Amino acid sequence: MENEKVKYLIDMINNMDIKDKLRLAIRMNDSVFTNLKYDKPQMYKSFDNMLKEIDEEYRIMIINFSKYFNVTFAISKIMEMTKEEQNKVVLYLFNIIHNRSRQLI
């Protein structure tokens, strides 16, 4: 059952564009309800800078994350997961973003 939740969320992440993946990563690092093993402030800063480079709207105004349904739904699913499940999803997400950013360089 737990693997089904992780697989479902990974499938959802695969269907997101890079901007939504970055928004999700930022929300995960910003949330006090996620129990990530990673350095949240450092990862937040990294994803924030990446999103500022590719999304002008994010760069010039305060973003209301509630208008991004996929991101809000994904973060709510992540909050329901155990710590181990959360870290599986976040590791997958961070690797996808890292690989995508390397392709752009």
Secondary structure by P-SEA (a helix, b strand, c coil): caaaaaaaaaaaaaaccaaaaaaaaaaaaaccccccccaaaaaaaaaaaaaaaccccccccccccccaaaaaaaaaaaaaccaaaaaaaaaaaaaaaaaaaaaac
